[in-house]
Amino acid sequence: MTRSEPNDTLQRLYRAEHGRLLRYFRTRVGREEAPDLLQEMFTRLLRNGALERVDNSSAYLSRCAHNLLIERWQRMRREQRLFLPIDDDRDAPLPPQQTWGIEEIDARRIYRKTVLAMSPKTRRVFLMHRLAGKTYRDIAEELGLSEKGVTHHMTRALARCRKAAVRSNWAL
């Protein structure tokens, strides 16, 4: 086989498959990058000399295109970095953890204020259930109330907490 034969084969293959492969890449990476990927694929094909050994060139090219997309995706994932231009007039973005911490402090402040505003008996029932994890029956026995009375105090406490959360736009 002479040196020009692989080039002739490649040119015929390129003409026959160019449109199909370009559409394939366009649908997956967009109009901008599709021609570059197509060129990369045919360059690799010429370099590795696989044209002489391939029986079904259309299927082989489809597999090469698919593999090239996988490589591209893996490379992008590896190289994925956050790029922020340096601008001294702007503050650096805060990570979400800091925002969550601030929201937690606000929620605790609202919660504490709401609990302290409850009547002493309602507050005690609420804290025994929510903090100590006691059942309504245990609370009723300890405080000398009926279970229905414990339910009443818990309902009042929860309604107060919900009202405070709605007022402060804090989700329960």
Helices and strands as residue ranges (DSSP letters): H 4-29, H 34-48, G 50-53, H 57-79, H 96-116, H 120-130, H 136-143, H 147-167
